[in-house]
Amino acid sequence: MQAALRSSAITVRNAFLQHLRLTVAATSHRVPILLDSRVSFSSDHGTYLDKSSVTDRILELVKKMEKVDPAKVTPQASFQGDLGLDSLDTVEVVMAIEEEFALEIPDAEADKISSCAEAIEYVAAHPRAK
Amino acid sequence: MKGRLSGIQKQVLSLHRSLLRAARAKPPETREQIERFVNAEFRKNAAIDKKNYQQIEYLIRRGQKQLEMVRTSDGFSVVEVK
């Protein structure tokens, strides 16, 4: 009985010590690694934003454009045909999207974005969008 | 923009973007002033006949010089705002 008690006490003690050792080891090793991986995570790989939140943010932003009738803004709306914008207005919309998502959209890509759907598609497929 | 953009149209839009990007580096009031000026300037000249290449190219060159000025006046405006 006593032996059993002692051995269970040892088990508990060992488990405790093991646990202690583990945490100490974890703090001394993990910190720099964690910081490192975080940096490369956000700069190289990034994550994709949820498409429905991208949609909401883009529609919100398009509705705020001076010339746009907010009632006409839908995920499918084309900037020129549906919203009555021209290529200069489109530049302003795309620039506002760049800022909203902390992106820089190259000219060749920006020239191709001519509707809310295309803008949503571009941002949702961009790993560095924030 | 439904049909493809011509080369010169792409150049104009690219200049427009570059100017708006350069403005972002400025303090808020300066930035807003530059944006308003830039957007109004492009709007005003959008009425030029698209075959008037001489005039358009002249304006593109002028815009590029203005872009350089916006970019290099960076230090000044920061100092001035202080």
Backbone of each chain as ProteinMPNN parsed JSONL, in Angstrom:
{"seq_chain_A": "MQAALRSSAITVRNAFLQHLRLTVAATSHRVPILLDSRVSFSSDHGTYLDKSSVTDRILELVKKMEKVDPAKVTPQASFQGDLGLDSLDTVEVVMAIEEEFALEIPDAEADKISSCAEAIEYVAAHPRAK", "coords_chain_A": {"N_chain_A": [[0.846, -1.202, 0.0], [1.872, 1.189, 0.96], [4.059, 1.277, -0.623], [2.901, 1.406, -3.091], [1.715, 3.864, -2.912], [3.947, 5.462, -2.692], [5.165, 5.014, -5.13], [3.3, 6.08, -6.82], [3.453, 8.67, -6.049], [5.961, 9.274, -6.947], [5.594, 9.021, -9.633], [3.876, 11.142, -10.09], [5.559, 13.228, -9.367], [7.601, 12.959, -11.222], [6.221, 13.393, -13.532], [5.514, 16.006, -13.156], [8.035, 17.237, -13.076], [8.912, 16.681, -15.605], [7.127, 18.053, -17.051], [7.751, 20.638, -16.236], [10.351, 20.843, -17.242], [9.855, 20.668, -19.915], [8.407, 23.032, -20.455], [10.316, 24.988, -19.917], [12.271, 24.38, -21.804], [10.782, 24.875, -24.035], [10.278, 27.67, -23.969], [12.875, 28.674, -24.2], [13.728, 27.86, -26.693], [11.75, 28.315, -28.56], [11.016, 30.998, -28.958], [12.74, 32.684, -30.72], [12.468, 31.219, -33.098], [9.755, 31.214, -33.581], [9.264, 33.932, -33.988], [10.756, 34.361, -36.285], [9.468, 32.637, -38.133], [7.071, 33.849, -38.264], [7.575, 36.246, -39.542], [8.398, 35.438, -42.127], [6.141, 34.186, -42.824], [4.157, 36.146, -43.165], [5.297, 37.698, -45.17], [6.149, 36.115, -47.354], [4.45, 33.833, -47.883], [1.827, 34.292, -46.875], [-1.767, 34.63, -46.46], [-4.908, 33.673, -47.841], [-7.612, 35.854, -48.219], [-10.93, 35.624, -46.952], [-13.451, 35.09, -49.292], [-16.05, 36.201, -49.138], [-15.743, 38.26, -47.341], [-13.956, 39.852, -48.694], [-15.574, 40.571, -50.837], [-17.593, 42.087, -49.489], [-16.045, 44.24, -48.499], [-15.034, 45.388, -50.854], [-17.382, 46.12, -52.24], [-18.431, 47.966, -50.46], [-16.521, 49.959, -50.587], [-16.672, 50.724, -53.286], [-19.222, 51.762, -53.329], [-18.826, 54.107, -51.99], [-17.633, 55.781, -53.768], [-17.612, 58.895, -55.408], [-19.108, 59.28, -57.843], [-20.745, 57.122, -58.009], [-23.839, 55.424, -57.92], [-25.034, 54.105, -55.075], [-27.046, 52.196, -54.959], [-26.84, 50.759, -57.244], [-24.709, 49.125, -56.997], [-23.468, 45.958, -57.175], [-22.157, 42.602, -56.701], [-21.653, 41.783, -59.302], [-21.583, 44.012, -60.885], [-20.417, 45.99, -63.605], [-17.828, 48.377, -63.972], [-17.951, 50.364, -65.963], [-20.199, 49.859, -67.757], [-22.417, 49.284, -65.941], [-22.106, 50.975, -63.706], [-21.491, 53.415, -64.71], [-18.946, 54.549, -64.851], [-15.821, 55.92, -66.077], [-12.599, 55.263, -67.692], [-10.783, 56.75, -66.168], [-12.087, 57.105, -63.718], [-12.138, 54.467, -63.013], [-9.452, 53.983, -62.542], [-9.223, 55.377, -60.13], [-10.899, 53.84, -58.473], [-9.566, 51.353, -58.492], [-7.162, 52.108, -57.331], [-8.057, 52.782, -54.801], [-8.819, 50.297, -53.921], [-6.349, 48.994, -53.856], [-5.229, 50.33, -51.68], [-6.98, 49.737, -49.588], [-6.552, 46.987, -49.27], [-3.875, 46.844, -48.85], [-2.133, 46.415, -51.089], [-0.067, 46.34, -54.059], [-1.067, 46.828, -57.204], [0.009, 45.735, -60.251], [0.381, 47.634, -63.335], [-0.407, 46.183, -65.689], [-2.156, 44.311, -64.67], [-3.994, 45.917, -63.347], [-5.173, 47.283, -65.466], [-6.855, 45.364, -66.433], [-8.915, 45.051, -64.67], [-12.222, 45.517, -64.592], [-14.649, 45.362, -63.412], [-16.701, 44.837, -60.466], [-16.705, 42.126, -59.855], [-14.332, 41.218, -61.09], [-12.455, 42.614, -59.621], [-12.873, 41.568, -57.059], [-12.216, 38.905, -57.505], [-9.484, 39.194, -58.162], [-8.359, 40.215, -55.732], [-9.098, 38.237, -53.876], [-7.602, 36.14, -54.801], [-5.112, 36.866, -54.199], [-2.313, 36.353, -52.308], [-1.149, 38.128, -50.528], [-2.911, 40.036, -49.74], [-4.434, 42.156, -47.329]], "CA_chain_A": [[0.0, 0.0, 0.0], [2.743, 2.351, 1.054], [4.916, 1.267, -1.813], [2.071, 1.877, -4.21], [1.542, 5.307, -2.728], [5.208, 6.124, -3.004], [5.449, 4.975, -6.568], [2.43, 7.034, -7.526], [3.988, 10.004, -5.763], [7.115, 9.467, -7.858], [5.039, 9.237, -10.972], [3.38, 12.521, -10.144], [6.705, 14.13, -9.311], [8.282, 12.893, -12.521], [5.375, 14.054, -14.532], [5.627, 17.43, -12.885], [9.366, 17.684, -13.502], [8.962, 16.586, -17.058], [6.317, 19.17, -17.535], [8.552, 21.836, -16.006], [11.46, 20.87, -18.178], [9.29, 20.933, -21.23], [8.072, 24.442, -20.657], [11.559, 25.769, -19.966], [12.861, 24.149, -23.114], [9.941, 25.511, -25.041], [10.465, 29.111, -24.033], [14.207, 29.084, -24.648], [13.951, 27.571, -28.11], [10.701, 28.673, -29.506], [10.803, 32.417, -29.229], [13.289, 33.208, -31.985], [11.935, 30.485, -34.253], [8.394, 31.691, -33.803], [9.328, 35.272, -34.583], [11.24, 34.185, -37.641], [8.483, 32.031, -39.024], [5.985, 34.797, -38.457], [7.999, 37.224, -40.545], [8.355, 34.886, -43.481], [4.75, 33.811, -43.092], [3.368, 37.242, -43.711], [5.869, 38.346, -46.346], [6.288, 35.237, -48.513], [3.333, 32.952, -48.19], [0.586, 35.01, -46.649], [-2.964, 33.811, -46.435], [-5.932, 34.226, -48.705], [-8.739, 36.393, -47.472], [-12.212, 35.011, -47.207], [-14.035, 35.769, -50.449], [-17.232, 37.011, -48.82], [-15.32, 39.514, -46.696], [-13.396, 40.655, -49.784], [-16.736, 41.113, -51.553], [-18.188, 43.161, -48.687], [-15.158, 45.414, -48.42], [-14.949, 46.03, -52.166], [-18.655, 46.772, -52.558], [-18.511, 49.119, -49.561], [-15.609, 50.972, -51.107], [-17.193, 51.22, -54.563], [-20.397, 52.587, -53.009], [-18.384, 55.411, -51.486], [-17.116, 56.621, -54.848], [-18.469, 60.057, -55.63], [-20.027, 59.209, -58.987], [-21.464, 55.858, -58.048], [-25.126, 55.297, -57.245], [-24.826, 52.909, -54.239], [-28.094, 51.201, -55.207], [-26.493, 49.948, -58.423], [-23.507, 48.323, -56.74], [-23.659, 44.53, -56.889], [-20.875, 41.929, -56.981], [-21.44, 41.585, -60.75], [-21.625, 45.283, -61.615], [-19.22, 46.432, -64.32], [-17.584, 49.781, -63.643], [-18.382, 51.279, -67.018], [-21.563, 49.615, -68.212], [-23.448, 49.354, -64.9], [-21.93, 52.058, -62.733], [-21.299, 54.675, -65.422], [-17.609, 55.123, -64.649], [-14.931, 55.804, -67.236], [-11.32, 54.648, -67.331], [-10.128, 57.537, -65.108], [-12.749, 56.729, -62.46], [-11.713, 53.107, -62.7], [-8.134, 54.115, -61.904], [-9.439, 55.764, -58.73], [-11.455, 52.685, -57.747], [-8.528, 50.341, -58.31], [-6.205, 52.641, -56.36], [-8.675, 52.68, -53.473], [-8.754, 48.871, -53.566], [-4.957, 48.766, -53.468], [-4.987, 50.829, -50.34], [-7.815, 48.983, -48.65], [-5.994, 45.661, -49.031], [-2.416, 46.976, -48.749], [-1.532, 45.749, -52.243], [0.24, 47.187, -55.209], [-1.513, 46.083, -58.375], [0.787, 46.19, -61.42], [-0.421, 48.242, -64.404], [-0.998, 45.211, -66.608], [-3.288, 43.696, -63.966], [-4.976, 46.96, -63.049], [-5.893, 47.579, -66.717], [-7.824, 44.308, -66.729], [-10.005, 45.034, -63.697], [-13.242, 46.431, -65.092], [-15.937, 45.128, -62.734], [-16.565, 44.428, -59.066], [-16.36, 40.699, -59.84], [-12.91, 41.042, -61.404], [-11.68, 43.14, -58.49], [-13.011, 40.584, -55.971], [-11.424, 37.767, -57.954], [-8.065, 39.523, -58.049], [-7.946, 40.343, -54.331], [-9.269, 36.945, -53.199], [-6.552, 35.234, -55.275], [-3.824, 37.469, -53.883], [-1.949, 35.878, -50.974], [-0.652, 39.153, -49.617], [-3.957, 41.003, -49.409], [-4.657, 42.223, -45.877]], "C_chain_A": [[0.873, 1.24, 0.0], [3.641, 2.468, -0.194], [4.164, 1.82, -3.017], [1.902, 3.393, -4.148], [2.804, 6.056, -3.142], [5.453, 6.15, -4.521], [4.517, 5.931, -7.326], [2.888, 8.459, -7.258], [5.153, 10.313, -6.702], [6.625, 9.75, -9.278], [4.584, 10.69, -11.132], [4.546, 13.498, -10.22], [7.417, 14.159, -10.672], [7.501, 13.629, -13.61], [5.489, 15.566, -14.398], [6.954, 17.983, -13.402], [9.483, 17.7, -15.023], [8.231, 17.78, -17.69], [7.106, 20.473, -17.428], [9.643, 21.96, -17.06], [10.964, 21.234, -19.577], [9.024, 22.426, -21.448], [9.322, 25.295, -20.756], [12.188, 25.634, -21.348], [12.074, 24.902, -24.18], [10.209, 27.017, -25.125], [11.838, 29.467, -24.591], [14.395, 28.846, -26.142], [12.962, 28.268, -29.021], [10.672, 30.144, -29.896], [11.411, 32.901, -30.546], [12.703, 32.525, -33.218], [10.546, 31.026, -34.619], [8.398, 33.059, -34.487], [9.731, 35.184, -36.04], [10.144, 33.695, -38.575], [7.334, 32.998, -39.267], [6.323, 35.801, -39.561], [7.863, 36.644, -41.94], [6.924, 34.5, -43.843], [4.001, 34.964, -43.742], [3.976, 37.817, -44.991], [5.922, 37.418, -47.567], [4.997, 34.506, -48.864], [1.992, 33.665, -48.029], [-0.597, 34.058, -46.587], [-3.965, 34.463, -47.369], [-7.079, 34.733, -47.844], [-10.008, 35.658, -47.891], [-12.961, 35.797, -48.297], [-15.236, 36.647, -50.093], [-16.825, 38.302, -48.11], [-14.658, 40.434, -47.726], [-14.536, 41.34, -50.548], [-17.345, 42.283, -50.791], [-17.33, 44.42, -48.702], [-15.084, 46.141, -49.754], [-16.253, 46.753, -52.504], [-18.826, 48.042, -51.723], [-17.722, 50.294, -50.131], [-16.116, 51.566, -52.435], [-18.396, 52.133, -54.314], [-20.008, 53.988, -52.559], [-17.84, 56.315, -52.58], [-18.16, 57.691, -55.185], [-19.536, 59.841, -56.708], [-20.929, 57.998, -58.985], [-22.788, 55.947, -57.292], [-25.063, 53.997, -56.431], [-25.841, 51.806, -54.529], [-27.731, 50.277, -56.37], [-25.324, 49.004, -58.182], [-23.88, 46.896, -56.339], [-22.325, 43.838, -57.172], [-20.611, 41.783, -58.48], [-21.278, 42.887, -61.522], [-20.311, 45.593, -62.33], [-19.074, 47.933, -64.08], [-18.167, 50.714, -64.703], [-19.838, 51.085, -67.408], [-22.605, 49.859, -67.124], [-23.321, 50.574, -63.996], [-21.633, 53.406, -63.382], [-19.949, 55.335, -65.186], [-16.817, 55.057, -65.947], [-13.575, 55.286, -66.762], [-10.59, 55.425, -66.227], [-10.752, 57.225, -63.748], [-12.291, 55.347, -62.015], [-10.331, 53.106, -62.056], [-8.311, 54.448, -60.421], [-9.978, 54.602, -57.897], [-10.346, 51.677, -57.454], [-7.468, 50.815, -57.307], [-6.759, 52.544, -54.944], [-8.647, 51.228, -52.988], [-7.342, 48.504, -53.119], [-4.734, 49.163, -52.022], [-5.749, 50.04, -49.286], [-7.163, 47.65, -48.287], [-4.462, 45.663, -48.947], [-1.688, 46.209, -49.855], [-0.971, 46.786, -53.192], [-0.093, 46.368, -56.444], [-0.754, 46.602, -59.588], [-0.138, 46.701, -62.53], [-1.14, 47.214, -65.27], [-2.212, 44.533, -65.98], [-4.397, 44.72, -63.751], [-5.809, 47.281, -64.289], [-7.002, 46.566, -66.983], [-9.017, 44.314, -65.782], [-11.074, 46.033, -64.118], [-14.61, 46.185, -64.477], [-15.658, 44.756, -61.286], [-16.104, 42.975, -59.003], [-14.877, 40.481, -60.103], [-12.02, 41.539, -60.279], [-11.7, 42.133, -57.335], [-12.134, 39.368, -56.266], [-9.938, 38.021, -57.733], [-7.615, 39.519, -56.594], [-8.024, 38.993, -53.617], [-8.173, 35.962, -53.601], [-5.166, 35.739, -54.902], [-3.394, 37.126, -52.463], [-1.522, 36.986, -50.019], [-1.691, 40.215, -49.258], [-4.225, 40.972, -47.913], [-6.061, 42.706, -45.56]], "O_chain_A": [[0.694, 2.178, -0.778], [3.925, 3.547, -0.714], [4.695, 2.576, -3.83], [1.939, 4.095, -5.158], [2.77, 7.088, -3.812], [5.88, 7.153, -5.093], [4.9, 6.513, -8.341], [2.743, 9.343, -8.103], [5.314, 11.435, -7.183], [7.164, 10.589, -10.001], [4.856, 11.356, -12.13], [4.542, 14.448, -11.002], [7.777, 15.216, -11.191], [8.039, 14.352, -14.448], [5.553, 16.298, -15.386], [7.009, 19.023, -14.058], [10.067, 18.602, -15.622], [8.654, 18.387, -18.674], [7.143, 21.288, -18.35], [9.836, 23.008, -17.675], [11.588, 22.007, -20.304], [9.372, 22.994, -22.484], [9.393, 26.213, -21.573], [12.58, 26.618, -21.975], [12.644, 25.485, -25.103], [10.349, 27.569, -26.217], [11.977, 30.425, -25.352], [15.153, 29.569, -26.789], [13.303, 28.742, -30.104], [10.343, 30.489, -31.031], [10.71, 33.457, -31.39], [12.472, 33.162, -34.246], [10.223, 31.256, -35.784], [7.645, 33.308, -35.429], [9.146, 35.828, -36.91], [9.919, 34.251, -39.65], [6.702, 32.981, -40.324], [5.484, 36.153, -40.389], [7.288, 37.271, -42.829], [6.546, 34.489, -45.014], [3.301, 34.785, -44.74], [3.25, 38.369, -45.818], [5.757, 37.88, -48.696], [4.522, 34.56, -49.998], [1.144, 33.645, -48.922], [-0.439, 32.839, -46.653], [-3.88, 35.657, -47.653], [-7.458, 34.101, -46.858], [-10.134, 35.152, -49.006], [-13.081, 37.019, -48.22], [-15.421, 37.714, -50.678], [-17.491, 39.327, -48.262], [-14.785, 41.656, -47.639], [-14.466, 42.529, -50.86], [-17.587, 43.344, -51.365], [-17.834, 45.527, -48.894], [-15.073, 47.371, -49.79], [-16.225, 47.878, -53.001], [-19.304, 49.062, -52.219], [-18.178, 51.437, -50.155], [-15.998, 52.769, -52.667], [-18.572, 53.143, -54.994], [-20.771, 54.939, -52.729], [-17.607, 57.5, -52.341], [-19.365, 57.447, -55.239], [-20.706, 60.171, -56.516], [-21.785, 57.854, -59.858], [-22.852, 56.471, -56.18], [-25.04, 52.91, -57.007], [-25.54, 50.623, -54.367], [-28.243, 49.162, -56.475], [-24.983, 48.187, -59.038], [-24.517, 46.663, -55.312], [-21.453, 44.422, -57.815], [-19.454, 41.67, -58.887], [-20.88, 42.872, -62.687], [-19.233, 45.476, -61.748], [-20.063, 48.662, -63.996], [-18.794, 51.723, -64.382], [-20.621, 52.034, -67.393], [-23.58, 50.572, -67.36], [-24.328, 51.139, -63.569], [-21.534, 54.422, -62.694], [-19.824, 56.553, -65.309], [-17.107, 54.235, -66.816], [-13.408, 54.918, -65.599], [-9.858, 54.83, -65.436], [-10.045, 57.095, -62.748], [-12.084, 55.085, -60.83], [-10.066, 52.329, -61.139], [-7.638, 53.876, -59.563], [-9.564, 54.405, -56.754], [-10.199, 51.207, -56.326], [-6.943, 50.019, -56.529], [-6.022, 52.258, -54.0], [-8.474, 50.963, -51.799], [-7.159, 47.793, -52.131], [-4.13, 48.426, -51.243], [-5.215, 49.72, -48.224], [-7.214, 47.228, -47.132], [-3.834, 44.604, -48.971], [-0.751, 45.454, -49.591], [-1.344, 47.958, -53.145], [0.525, 45.335, -56.698], [-0.858, 47.782, -59.923], [-1.283, 46.265, -62.652], [-2.331, 47.351, -65.552], [-3.181, 44.217, -66.671], [-5.577, 44.431, -63.946], [-7.011, 47.523, -64.183], [-7.974, 46.87, -67.674], [-10.024, 43.659, -66.052], [-10.875, 47.244, -64.019], [-15.614, 46.721, -64.946], [-14.535, 44.407, -60.923], [-15.231, 42.625, -58.21], [-14.234, 39.67, -59.438], [-10.964, 40.967, -60.01], [-10.671, 41.876, -56.711], [-11.413, 38.873, -55.4], [-9.225, 37.177, -57.19], [-6.611, 38.894, -56.253], [-7.13, 38.642, -52.846], [-7.846, 35.052, -52.84], [-4.161, 35.117, -55.245], [-4.037, 37.558, -51.505], [-1.536, 36.784, -48.805], [-1.385, 41.177, -48.554], [-4.243, 39.906, -47.297], [-6.425, 42.823, -44.39]]}, "seq_chain_B": "MKGRLSGIQKQVLSLHRSLLRAARAKPPETREQIERFVNAEFRKNAAIDKKNYQQIEYLIRRGQKQLEMVRTSDGFSVVEVK", "coords_chain_B": {"N_chain_B": [[-13.462, 51.093, -71.629], [-14.099, 48.576, -72.313], [-13.481, 47.57, -74.915], [-10.123, 46.797, -76.002], [-7.508, 48.673, -74.463], [-5.703, 51.34, -75.97], [-2.175, 51.716, -76.682], [-1.311, 54.29, -75.96], [-3.342, 55.129, -74.321], [-3.04, 53.372, -72.199], [-0.607, 54.278, -71.281], [-1.336, 56.788, -70.315], [-3.135, 56.134, -68.25], [-1.434, 54.746, -66.613], [0.336, 56.741, -65.845], [-1.431, 58.347, -64.421], [-2.009, 56.625, -62.256], [0.577, 56.415, -61.148], [0.982, 59.03, -60.258], [-1.023, 59.265, -58.316], [-0.125, 57.337, -56.543], [2.329, 58.404, -55.777], [1.399, 60.551, -54.372], [0.43, 59.402, -52.084], [2.501, 59.181, -50.307], [2.642, 61.536, -49.009], [1.897, 64.012, -46.418], [-1.457, 64.006, -44.993], [-3.1, 66.368, -45.767], [-1.661, 67.558, -47.852], [-1.553, 65.424, -49.547], [-4.247, 65.104, -50.214], [-4.721, 67.464, -51.584], [-2.999, 67.153, -53.786], [-4.142, 64.885, -54.952], [-6.678, 65.843, -55.654], [-6.006, 67.821, -57.48], [-4.623, 66.302, -59.441], [-6.604, 64.434, -60.3], [-8.521, 66.211, -61.329], [-7.099, 67.427, -63.379], [-6.579, 65.297, -65.176], [-9.187, 64.663, -65.789], [-10.047, 67.005, -67.032], [-8.458, 67.014, -69.329], [-9.309, 64.78, -70.58], [-11.091, 65.219, -72.546], [-9.778, 65.775, -74.842], [-9.283, 65.151, -78.285], [-8.817, 61.81, -79.21], [-7.083, 61.287, -81.216], [-5.302, 63.246, -81.314], [-2.347, 63.091, -81.047], [-0.004, 64.571, -80.68], [-0.596, 66.592, -78.842], [-1.436, 64.992, -76.686], [0.859, 63.515, -76.128], [2.543, 65.552, -75.404], [1.279, 66.376, -73.036], [1.573, 64.066, -71.509], [4.331, 64.034, -71.141], [4.595, 66.38, -69.675], [3.177, 65.666, -67.419], [4.8, 63.631, -66.466], [7.027, 65.062, -65.666], [5.882, 66.523, -63.626], [5.281, 64.447, -61.935], [7.845, 63.652, -61.152], [8.481, 65.924, -59.709], [6.637, 65.802, -57.606], [7.516, 63.475, -56.39], [10.195, 64.09, -55.652], [9.94, 66.293, -54.04], [9.394, 65.381, -51.678], [11.088, 65.37, -49.271], [11.079, 68.141, -48.701], [8.297, 68.794, -48.228], [7.797, 67.322, -45.952], [9.495, 68.515, -44.125], [8.501, 71.107, -44.177], [5.898, 70.818, -43.176], [6.34, 70.248, -40.534]], "CA_chain_B": [[-12.46, 50.081, -71.347], [-14.546, 47.252, -72.757], [-12.522, 47.214, -75.943], [-8.769, 46.912, -75.464], [-6.96, 50.023, -74.375], [-4.572, 51.569, -76.869], [-0.917, 51.915, -75.961], [-1.208, 55.632, -75.393], [-4.302, 55.162, -73.202], [-2.398, 52.675, -71.079], [0.415, 55.187, -70.738], [-2.012, 57.849, -69.571], [-3.673, 55.567, -67.011], [-0.288, 54.404, -65.786], [0.798, 58.015, -65.273], [-2.442, 58.714, -63.418], [-1.755, 55.794, -61.062], [1.862, 56.786, -60.53], [0.803, 60.294, -59.543], [-1.81, 59.01, -57.1], [0.735, 56.597, -55.614], [3.319, 59.337, -55.225], [0.691, 61.41, -53.419], [0.208, 58.662, -50.835], [3.636, 59.338, -49.396], [2.598, 62.897, -48.443], [0.98, 64.192, -45.286], [-2.845, 63.942, -45.46], [-3.669, 67.536, -46.486], [-0.922, 67.671, -49.111], [-1.976, 64.303, -50.37], [-5.576, 65.382, -50.728], [-4.574, 68.532, -52.586], [-2.404, 66.579, -54.997], [-5.131, 63.99, -55.566], [-7.733, 66.629, -56.278], [-5.408, 68.452, -58.655], [-4.323, 65.28, -60.446], [-7.848, 63.912, -60.868], [-9.153, 67.27, -62.125], [-6.269, 67.628, -64.576], [-6.844, 64.192, -66.105], [-10.578, 64.808, -66.206], [-10.119, 68.137, -67.955], [-7.82, 66.679, -70.597], [-9.921, 63.579, -71.163], [-11.906, 65.644, -73.675], [-8.936, 65.936, -76.039], [-9.482, 64.142, -79.331], [-7.83, 60.755, -78.958], [-6.106, 61.214, -82.319], [-4.387, 64.386, -81.188], [-1.198, 62.49, -80.363], [0.998, 65.562, -80.317], [-1.046, 67.216, -77.599], [-1.465, 63.983, -75.619], [2.232, 63.198, -75.743], [3.055, 66.712, -74.673], [0.708, 66.334, -71.68], [2.193, 62.952, -70.781], [5.667, 64.487, -70.708], [4.416, 67.36, -68.602], [2.758, 64.903, -66.237], [5.959, 62.906, -65.933], [7.85, 66.041, -64.931], [5.174, 66.824, -62.376], [5.447, 63.27, -61.082], [9.182, 63.769, -60.548], [8.43, 66.987, -58.707], [5.91, 65.288, -56.436], [8.385, 62.492, -55.724], [11.409, 64.647, -55.048], [9.621, 67.327, -53.062], [9.12, 64.618, -50.462], [11.802, 65.909, -48.116], [10.597, 69.493, -48.428], [6.97, 68.885, -47.618], [7.857, 66.791, -44.593], [10.119, 69.554, -43.301], [7.593, 72.253, -44.094], [4.739, 70.525, -42.336], [6.808, 70.401, -39.153]], "C_chain_B": [[-12.885, 48.697, -71.798], [-13.642, 46.759, -73.873], [-11.132, 47.359, -75.353], [-8.32, 48.373, -75.444], [-5.825, 50.16, -75.366], [-3.328, 51.806, -76.025], [-0.86, 53.265, -75.274], [-2.205, 55.791, -74.229], [-3.711, 54.487, -71.969], [-1.353, 53.561, -70.421], [-0.218, 56.252, -69.851], [-2.512, 57.312, -68.222], [-2.541, 55.212, -66.051], [0.277, 55.657, -65.098], [-0.151, 58.473, -64.156], [-2.216, 57.931, -62.12], [-0.475, 56.198, -60.362], [1.733, 58.061, -59.721], [0.025, 60.073, -58.244], [-0.982, 58.234, -56.069], [1.751, 57.514, -54.967], [2.673, 60.217, -54.164], [0.502, 60.725, -52.069], [1.304, 58.884, -49.818], [3.591, 60.681, -48.664], [1.712, 62.951, -47.21], [-0.458, 64.364, -45.791], [-3.348, 65.156, -46.251], [-2.998, 67.718, -47.835], [-1.394, 66.598, -50.077], [-3.328, 64.606, -51.015], [-5.542, 66.451, -51.819], [-4.046, 67.962, -53.896], [-3.43, 65.709, -55.708], [-6.211, 64.788, -56.297], [-7.225, 67.271, -57.57], [-5.214, 67.437, -59.782], [-5.609, 64.78, -61.111], [-8.533, 64.95, -61.757], [-8.417, 67.479, -63.439], [-6.55, 66.534, -65.629], [-8.269, 64.292, -66.658], [-10.711, 65.879, -67.281], [-9.586, 67.73, -69.335], [-8.384, 65.429, -71.26], [-10.725, 63.934, -72.409], [-11.089, 65.798, -74.96], [-9.194, 64.785, -77.017], [-8.394, 63.069, -79.215], [-6.833, 60.587, -80.104], [-5.102, 62.357, -82.259], [-3.135, 63.957, -80.411], [-0.198, 63.517, -79.864], [0.659, 66.184, -78.958], [-0.993, 66.217, -76.43], [-0.042, 63.661, -75.157], [2.884, 64.346, -74.989], [2.567, 66.666, -73.22], [1.297, 65.19, -70.849], [3.574, 63.372, -70.276], [5.554, 65.479, -69.559], [4.045, 66.648, -67.292], [3.914, 64.151, -65.605], [6.893, 63.84, -65.162], [7.194, 66.368, -63.595], [5.287, 65.661, -61.387], [6.808, 63.323, -60.376], [9.177, 64.817, -59.441], [7.724, 66.512, -57.44], [6.814, 64.337, -55.657], [9.543, 63.147, -54.992], [11.117, 65.742, -54.03], [9.294, 66.701, -51.715], [9.757, 65.243, -49.218], [11.27, 67.262, -47.714], [9.274, 69.506, -47.672], [6.976, 68.348, -46.19], [8.433, 67.85, -43.659], [9.151, 70.713, -43.105], [6.425, 72.017, -43.146], [5.106, 70.637, -40.859], [6.842, 71.879, -38.83]], "O_chain_B": [[-12.116, 47.743, -71.679], [-13.097, 45.658, -73.794], [-10.972, 47.984, -74.304], [-8.704, 49.181, -76.29], [-5.068, 49.215, -75.585], [-3.409, 52.06, -74.823], [-0.411, 53.369, -74.132], [-1.929, 56.508, -73.268], [-3.862, 54.968, -70.847], [-1.219, 53.601, -69.198], [0.295, 56.575, -68.779], [-2.334, 57.953, -67.186], [-2.672, 55.358, -64.836], [0.645, 55.624, -63.923], [0.282, 58.924, -63.096], [-2.23, 58.501, -61.029], [-0.434, 56.313, -59.137], [2.297, 58.174, -58.632], [0.374, 60.627, -57.201], [-1.122, 58.45, -54.865], [2.011, 57.425, -53.767], [3.311, 60.586, -53.178], [0.423, 61.389, -51.035], [1.074, 58.789, -48.612], [4.419, 60.934, -47.789], [0.888, 62.067, -46.978], [-0.655, 64.825, -46.915], [-3.963, 64.986, -47.303], [-3.657, 67.996, -48.837], [-1.601, 66.846, -51.265], [-3.522, 64.388, -52.211], [-6.235, 66.356, -52.832], [-4.572, 68.247, -54.972], [-3.572, 65.784, -56.929], [-6.603, 64.449, -57.414], [-7.902, 67.269, -58.599], [-5.592, 67.684, -60.927], [-5.692, 64.712, -62.337], [-9.063, 64.61, -62.814], [-9.036, 67.683, -64.483], [-6.731, 66.824, -66.811], [-8.513, 64.039, -67.838], [-11.385, 65.693, -68.294], [-10.177, 68.054, -70.366], [-7.983, 65.066, -72.366], [-11.012, 63.068, -73.235], [-11.657, 65.936, -76.044], [-9.306, 63.622, -76.629], [-7.206, 63.38, -79.133], [-5.86, 59.842, -79.985], [-4.168, 62.421, -83.059], [-2.898, 64.394, -79.285], [0.381, 63.374, -78.787], [1.501, 66.286, -78.065], [-0.559, 66.559, -75.33], [0.228, 63.551, -73.961], [3.67, 64.14, -74.064], [3.344, 66.888, -72.291], [1.494, 65.325, -69.641], [3.938, 63.1, -69.132], [6.317, 65.424, -68.595], [4.538, 66.989, -66.216], [4.009, 64.039, -64.383], [7.471, 63.46, -64.144], [7.865, 66.475, -62.568], [5.376, 65.861, -60.176], [6.912, 63.074, -59.175], [9.781, 64.633, -58.384], [8.175, 66.794, -56.33], [6.874, 64.384, -54.428], [9.839, 62.801, -53.848], [11.99, 66.079, -53.231], [8.965, 67.389, -50.749], [9.075, 65.593, -48.255], [11.034, 67.518, -46.533], [9.143, 70.137, -46.623], [6.256, 68.848, -45.326], [7.934, 68.061, -42.554], [9.004, 71.234, -41.999], [6.019, 72.914, -42.407], [4.296, 71.064, -40.037], [7.206, 72.26, -37.717]]}, "name": "protein", "num_of_chains": 2, "seq": "MQAALRSSAITVRNAFLQHLRLTVAATSHRVPILLDSRVSFSSDHGTYLDKSSVTDRILELVKKMEKVDPAKVTPQASFQGDLGLDSLDTVEVVMAIEEEFALEIPDAEADKISSCAEAIEYVAAHPRAKMKGRLSGIQKQVLSLHRSLLRAARAKPPETREQIERFVNAEFRKNAAIDKKNYQQIEYLIRRGQKQLEMVRTSDGFSVVEVK"}
